[in-house]
Amino acid sequence: MSESKPVREASSFLKRIVESIFPDFLVPKTESQRRRFLLRNLVLHFRPTTVEASTIRLSLSWGLGGMAIVLVLLQLISGVLLKFGYEPTPQAAHASVQMLIHDVPFGRLIRNLHHWCAHLLVLIAFLHLLRVFFTGAFHPPRQLNWIVGLVQLGLILAANFTGYLLPWDQLAYWAVTVSTSMFSYIPWLGELLRQAVLAGPELGAETLRLFFALHTAVIPMMLISMMAFHVWRVRKAGGLVQLPRPNADKAQRVPVQPELLVREAVVALVLMAAVLLVAVFINAPLGDPANPGLSPNPTRAPWYFAGFQELLLHLHPFFAVCMVPLVFGVALMAIPFIRYEGALGGVWFISPGGRRVALIAVAMAVVMTPAVVLLNEGVIPMFEGMASSGWIPFAVIIIVLTALYAAFRHIGQG
């Protein structure tokens, strides 16, 4: 029986998607060619023999992607060492961390290293995202890699969040309690999501076991897989993004070893020295054992979720926890698929107009941040009743952002 027309059209559509992501995947090959495919495209393509000289300058990428990889490797190594002494139960978790600190040789240093690398990784990943955005490294054929990068940032935040609870002290216990309570504000599914994250109706032993499994097994495997695919896609797209040139075939190329390898080694060694220095002199915090009956004042979420907690003070919970993250997330996902007048990349802020827009945005942030704080303290409370539903402040935010986008677009083209 022949396939129906809708089935054939769907199959053709899926085939085009796969071919756009893996251009060589569906090409017929002999058995020996198939065996060489993975080696050539998935292994050797991570490190080509030569690269264009213009792509290895530090000011193009600042080595942020390589720094993220180094920090992930440090996290994996230090995390494996910490697992030898850690016990993921509410009765023994805090005591096992104290044992690692006081009784295990170099245990304090390893924990400090793991702790500070985790926080630095969030910062480096966010800066890398900004670098990709401001250099236009999301235009075709890099749209998929932008999405993969966003997923990796989400996995890094998830790794930090799940690891935050493992010391089982007051700070970790109540920070996770505050963070997971935000799920309750999501309509219809909020309470189900909260209980799914906690593996039960409240934070307890099941939550700790779930977070330990996610932090030490599931998330690392997913993150490493996504990182490998991310690097592979960068190489398939021709390396770091740069301006299109008429004589690209004649561009000067230099050998990866030693030109690129030495630069990457220097960045990695400087980063490891800096993190190690911090780990030697600044100890990772460890409070009293978790006490579900004694809430500290104030109770705060981890710093990378503090923005949501702050929004709850100014917006209706539905908007602070659901609408704002949803709109922001959809906007980030849509960035590479918006129609642009020119797919330029490889230059910071694209053009002199773009650099002008960036400077104006920084100046406005410096001025508007204290102004908004003053408004929040004096003017906004007088209209608290009008804004209690959240629609008014949310509408104001959308209008202001739309007006700023239109103004910046005009300035950038001027």
C-alpha positions as CSV (number, residue, x, y, z in Angstrom):
1,M,0.0,0.0,0.0
2,S,1.4,3.4,-1.0
3,E,1.8,6.1,1.6
4,S,-0.8,8.8,1.7
5,K,0.1,12.3,0.6
6,P,0.1,13.9,4.1
7,V,2.4,11.1,5.3
8,R,4.8,11.7,2.4
9,E,4.7,15.5,3.0
10,A,5.4,15.0,6.8
11,S,8.3,12.6,6.0
12,S,9.8,15.1,3.5
13,F,9.5,17.9,6.0
14,L,11.2,15.9,8.8
15,K,13.9,14.9,6.3
16,R,14.6,18.5,5.4
17,I,14.9,19.4,9.1
18,V,17.4,16.6,9.7
19,E,19.4,17.5,6.6
20,S,19.6,21.2,7.7
21,I,21.0,20.1,11.1
22,F,23.2,17.2,9.9
23,P,23.9,17.9,6.2
24,D,25.8,14.7,5.6
25,F,23.7,12.3,7.7
26,L,21.2,11.2,5.1
27,V,23.7,10.8,2.2
28,P,24.0,7.2,1.2
29,K,27.4,5.7,2.3
30,T,29.2,2.4,2.2
31,E,29.7,0.6,5.5
32,S,33.3,1.8,5.8
33,Q,32.2,5.4,5.1
34,R,29.5,5.1,7.7
35,R,32.1,4.0,10.3
36,R,34.4,6.9,9.4
37,F,31.5,9.4,9.6
38,L,31.3,9.6,13.3
39,L,35.1,9.9,13.7
40,R,35.4,12.5,11.0
41,N,32.4,14.7,11.9
42,L,31.9,14.1,15.6
43,V,35.5,13.7,16.9
44,L,38.0,15.3,14.5
45,H,35.7,18.2,13.8
46,F,36.0,19.4,17.4
47,R,39.6,20.4,16.6
48,P,40.4,21.3,12.9
49,T,44.1,21.4,11.9
50,T,44.0,25.1,10.9
51,V,41.8,28.1,11.7
52,E,41.6,31.6,10.3
53,A,44.0,34.0,12.0
54,S,41.3,36.6,12.6
55,T,39.2,34.2,14.8
56,I,41.8,33.6,17.4
57,R,42.1,37.1,18.7
58,L,41.0,37.4,22.3
59,S,38.7,40.4,21.9
60,L,36.4,38.4,19.6
61,S,35.3,35.9,22.2
62,W,37.3,36.6,25.4
63,G,37.7,32.8,25.8
64,L,34.3,32.6,27.6
65,G,33.2,29.4,25.9
66,G,36.5,27.7,26.8
67,M,36.3,29.0,30.3
68,A,32.9,27.4,30.7
69,I,34.3,24.1,29.5
70,V,37.2,24.3,32.0
71,L,34.8,25.2,34.9
72,V,32.5,22.2,34.0
73,L,35.6,19.9,34.0
74,L,36.6,21.3,37.4
75,Q,33.1,20.7,38.7
76,L,33.1,17.1,37.5
77,I,36.5,16.3,39.1
78,S,35.8,18.0,42.4
79,G,32.2,16.7,42.5
80,V,33.4,13.1,42.1
81,L,35.9,13.6,44.9
82,L,33.2,15.0,47.2
83,K,30.9,12.0,46.5
84,F,33.3,9.7,48.3
85,G,32.4,11.4,51.7
86,Y,28.9,12.7,51.2
87,E,25.8,10.9,52.4
88,P,22.5,12.1,50.8
89,T,20.2,11.7,53.8
90,P,18.8,14.5,56.1
91,Q,20.3,12.8,59.1
92,A,23.9,12.5,57.8
93,A,24.2,15.1,55.0
94,H,25.3,18.1,57.1
95,A,27.6,16.0,59.3
96,S,29.2,14.4,56.2
97,V,30.0,17.9,54.8
98,Q,31.5,18.8,58.2
99,M,33.6,15.6,58.1
100,L,34.8,16.5,54.6
101,I,35.8,19.9,55.8
102,H,37.6,19.0,59.0
103,D,38.7,15.4,58.7
104,V,39.5,14.7,55.0
105,P,42.9,16.0,53.7
106,F,42.2,18.9,51.3
107,G,38.5,18.4,51.8
108,R,37.8,22.0,52.6
109,L,39.8,23.1,49.5
110,I,37.9,20.7,47.2
111,R,34.5,21.8,48.6
112,N,35.5,25.5,48.2
113,L,36.7,24.9,44.7
114,H,33.4,23.1,43.8
115,H,31.3,25.9,45.4
116,W,33.0,28.8,43.7
117,C,33.3,27.1,40.4
118,A,29.6,26.6,40.4
119,H,28.8,30.2,41.0
120,L,31.4,31.4,38.5
121,L,30.1,29.0,35.9
122,V,26.6,30.7,36.0
123,L,28.3,34.1,35.5
124,I,30.6,32.9,32.7
125,A,27.7,31.2,30.9
126,F,25.6,34.3,31.1
127,L,28.5,36.5,29.8
128,H,29.0,34.0,27.0
129,L,25.4,34.3,26.0
130,L,25.7,38.1,25.9
131,R,28.9,37.8,23.8
132,V,27.1,35.6,21.3
133,F,24.2,38.1,21.2
134,F,26.3,41.2,20.9
135,T,28.5,39.8,18.2
136,G,25.5,38.5,16.2
137,A,26.6,34.9,16.4
138,F,23.1,33.6,16.1
139,H,22.4,34.2,12.5
140,P,22.1,31.3,10.0
141,P,23.5,28.6,10.1
142,R,23.8,29.1,13.9
143,Q,20.1,29.3,15.0
144,L,20.1,25.8,16.4
145,N,23.2,26.5,18.4
146,W,21.6,29.5,20.0
147,I,18.8,27.3,21.3
148,V,21.3,24.7,22.5
149,G,23.1,27.4,24.4
150,L,20.0,28.5,26.1
151,V,19.3,24.9,27.1
152,Q,22.8,24.6,28.5
153,L,22.3,27.8,30.5
154,G,19.1,26.2,32.0
155,L,21.0,23.0,32.8
156,I,23.8,25.0,34.6
157,L,21.1,26.8,36.7
158,A,19.5,23.5,37.4
159,A,22.8,22.0,38.5
160,N,23.5,24.9,40.8
161,F,20.0,24.8,42.2
162,T,20.0,21.0,42.9
163,G,23.5,21.3,44.4
164,Y,22.5,24.2,46.6
165,L,20.4,21.9,48.8
166,L,23.0,19.1,49.3
167,P,24.8,20.6,52.4
168,W,21.4,20.5,54.2
169,D,22.0,23.6,56.3
170,Q,19.6,26.4,57.2
171,L,20.6,28.6,54.3
172,A,20.2,25.8,51.7
173,Y,17.0,24.4,53.2
174,W,15.1,27.6,53.3
175,A,16.5,29.0,50.0
176,V,15.1,25.9,48.2
177,T,11.9,26.2,50.2
178,V,11.4,29.8,49.0
179,S,12.3,29.0,45.4
180,T,10.0,26.0,45.1
181,S,7.2,27.8,46.7
182,M,7.1,30.1,43.7
183,F,5.8,27.3,41.6
184,S,2.5,27.5,43.5
185,Y,1.7,30.8,41.8
186,I,1.5,29.2,38.4
187,P,-2.2,28.6,37.5
188,W,-3.6,25.1,37.4
189,L,-0.3,23.2,37.4
190,G,1.7,25.2,40.0
191,E,1.1,22.9,43.0
192,L,1.6,19.8,40.9
193,L,5.0,21.2,39.7
194,R,6.0,22.1,43.2
195,Q,5.3,18.6,44.5
196,A,7.1,17.1,41.5
197,V,10.2,19.1,42.2
198,L,10.1,18.3,45.9
199,A,9.2,14.6,45.2
200,G,6.4,15.0,47.8
201,P,4.2,17.5,49.5
202,E,7.1,19.1,51.4
203,L,10.9,19.4,51.3
204,G,12.4,16.3,53.0
205,A,14.4,13.1,52.5
206,E,12.8,12.3,49.1
207,T,13.7,15.8,47.9
208,L,17.3,15.4,48.9
209,R,17.6,12.0,47.2
210,L,16.0,13.4,44.0
211,F,18.3,16.5,44.0
212,F,21.4,14.3,44.6
213,A,20.5,12.0,41.7
214,L,19.8,15.0,39.4
215,H,22.9,16.9,40.5
216,T,25.4,14.0,40.3
217,A,24.1,12.0,37.4
218,V,21.3,13.2,35.2
219,I,22.2,16.9,34.7
220,P,26.0,16.3,34.2
221,M,25.3,13.7,31.5
222,M,22.8,16.0,29.7
223,L,25.2,19.0,30.1
224,I,28.2,17.2,28.7
225,S,26.2,15.8,25.8
226,M,24.8,19.3,25.0
227,M,28.3,20.8,25.3
228,A,29.8,18.3,22.8
229,F,27.0,18.9,20.4
230,H,27.3,22.7,20.9
231,V,31.1,22.7,20.1
232,W,30.5,20.4,17.1
233,R,27.9,22.7,15.7
234,V,30.3,25.7,16.1
235,R,32.9,23.8,14.0
236,K,30.3,22.8,11.4
237,A,29.3,26.5,11.1
238,G,32.9,27.4,10.3
239,G,34.3,28.3,13.7
240,L,33.8,31.6,15.5
241,V,31.5,34.0,13.7
242,Q,33.1,36.8,11.7
243,L,32.1,39.3,9.0
244,P,31.4,37.9,5.6
245,R,34.3,38.7,3.2
246,P,34.6,38.4,-0.6
247,N,38.0,36.7,-0.4
248,A,37.3,34.3,2.4
249,D,39.1,31.5,0.6
250,K,42.3,33.5,0.6
251,A,42.1,34.4,4.3
252,Q,45.2,33.7,6.3
253,R,45.0,30.4,8.2
254,V,47.3,29.4,11.1
255,P,47.8,25.9,12.6
256,V,45.8,25.1,15.7
257,Q,48.9,23.9,17.4
258,P,50.5,26.0,18.7
259,E,48.6,29.2,17.7
260,L,45.2,28.4,19.2
261,L,46.2,25.7,21.6
262,V,48.7,28.0,23.5
263,R,46.0,30.8,23.8
264,E,43.5,28.3,25.2
265,A,46.0,26.9,27.6
266,V,46.9,30.3,28.9
267,V,43.2,31.2,29.5
268,A,42.5,27.9,31.2
269,L,45.6,28.1,33.4
270,V,44.8,31.7,34.4
271,L,41.2,30.8,35.2
272,M,42.2,27.8,37.3
273,A,44.8,29.8,39.2
274,A,42.2,32.5,40.0
275,V,39.6,30.0,41.1
276,L,42.1,28.1,43.2
277,L,43.2,31.4,44.8
278,V,39.6,32.2,45.8
279,A,39.1,28.6,47.1
280,V,42.2,28.9,49.3
281,F,41.3,32.1,51.0
282,I,37.4,32.2,50.9
283,N,35.5,29.3,52.5
284,A,32.2,28.1,51.1
285,P,29.4,29.0,53.6
286,L,28.0,26.3,55.8
287,G,25.4,27.2,58.4
288,D,23.7,25.3,61.1
289,P,21.9,22.0,60.3
290,A,18.5,22.5,58.5
291,N,15.6,23.1,60.9
292,P,12.2,22.9,59.3
293,G,10.7,24.6,62.4
294,L,12.9,27.6,62.5
295,S,12.8,30.0,59.5
296,P,15.6,32.5,59.2
297,N,14.8,36.1,58.7
298,P,15.0,37.2,55.9
299,T,14.6,34.0,53.9
300,R,16.1,34.4,50.4
301,A,16.3,32.4,47.3
302,P,19.7,31.7,45.7
303,W,21.2,34.8,44.0
304,Y,20.4,33.6,40.5
305,F,16.7,33.4,41.4
306,A,16.7,36.5,43.6
307,G,15.2,38.5,40.7
308,F,12.0,36.4,40.8
309,Q,11.7,36.9,44.5
310,E,12.2,40.6,44.1
311,L,9.5,40.8,41.4
312,L,7.1,39.2,43.8
313,L,7.4,42.4,45.9
314,H,6.3,44.6,43.0
315,L,4.1,42.5,40.7
316,H,1.2,40.2,41.2
317,P,2.6,36.6,41.7
318,F,1.0,35.4,38.4
319,F,3.0,38.0,36.4
320,A,6.2,37.7,38.5
321,V,6.5,34.0,38.3
322,C,4.6,33.0,35.2
323,M,4.1,35.8,32.6
324,V,7.5,37.7,32.9
325,P,9.6,34.5,32.6
326,L,7.4,33.2,29.8
327,V,7.6,36.3,27.8
328,F,11.4,36.6,28.4
329,G,12.0,33.0,27.5
330,V,9.9,33.1,24.3
331,A,11.8,36.4,23.3
332,L,15.1,34.7,23.8
333,M,14.1,31.7,21.8
334,A,12.8,33.9,19.0
335,I,16.0,36.0,18.6
336,P,17.6,33.9,15.8
337,F,14.4,33.6,13.9
338,I,13.5,37.3,13.6
339,R,13.9,38.7,10.1
340,Y,17.0,41.0,10.1
341,E,18.0,43.5,7.4
342,G,21.5,42.0,7.3
343,A,22.9,38.9,8.9
344,L,26.1,40.6,10.2
345,G,28.2,38.9,12.7
346,G,31.7,38.9,14.1
347,V,31.8,42.6,15.2
348,W,30.8,43.8,18.6
349,F,27.4,45.5,18.5
350,I,27.3,45.0,14.7
351,S,28.0,48.7,13.7
352,P,28.9,52.1,15.1
353,G,25.1,52.7,15.5
354,G,24.9,49.5,17.5
355,R,27.7,50.7,19.8
356,R,25.9,54.0,20.2
357,V,22.8,52.1,21.3
358,A,24.8,50.0,23.8
359,L,26.3,53.1,25.4
360,I,22.9,54.9,25.6
361,A,21.4,51.7,27.2
362,V,24.1,51.6,29.8
363,A,23.7,55.3,30.6
364,M,19.9,54.8,30.9
365,A,20.3,51.8,33.2
366,V,22.7,53.8,35.5
367,V,20.1,56.7,35.7
368,M,16.9,54.7,35.7
369,T,17.8,52.1,38.3
370,P,18.0,54.5,41.3
371,A,15.0,56.4,39.8
372,V,12.9,53.2,39.9
373,V,14.0,52.5,43.4
374,L,12.9,56.0,44.5
375,L,9.6,55.6,42.7
376,N,9.1,52.2,44.4
377,E,9.7,53.8,47.8
378,G,7.6,56.9,47.4
379,V,5.2,57.1,44.5
380,I,4.2,53.5,43.6
381,P,2.8,52.7,47.2
382,M,0.2,55.4,46.7
383,F,-1.3,53.4,43.7
384,E,-0.9,50.0,45.3
385,G,-4.6,49.2,45.0
386,M,-4.7,50.0,41.3
387,A,-1.6,47.9,40.6
388,S,-2.5,44.9,42.8
389,S,-3.9,42.9,40.0
390,G,-0.6,43.1,38.1
391,W,-2.1,44.1,34.7
392,I,-1.1,47.8,35.1
393,P,2.6,47.3,35.9
394,F,2.9,44.5,33.3
395,A,1.3,46.7,30.6
396,V,3.6,49.5,31.6
397,I,6.7,47.2,31.3
398,I,5.6,46.0,27.8
399,I,4.9,49.6,26.6
400,V,8.3,50.9,27.9
401,L,10.2,48.0,26.4
402,T,8.5,48.4,23.1
403,A,9.2,52.1,23.0
404,L,12.8,51.5,23.9
405,Y,13.2,48.9,21.2
406,A,11.7,51.3,18.6
407,A,14.0,54.2,19.8
408,F,17.1,52.0,19.8
409,R,16.3,50.7,16.4
410,H,16.0,54.2,15.0
411,I,19.3,55.3,16.7
412,G,21.1,52.2,15.4
413,Q,20.0,53.0,11.9
414,G,20.9,56.6,12.2
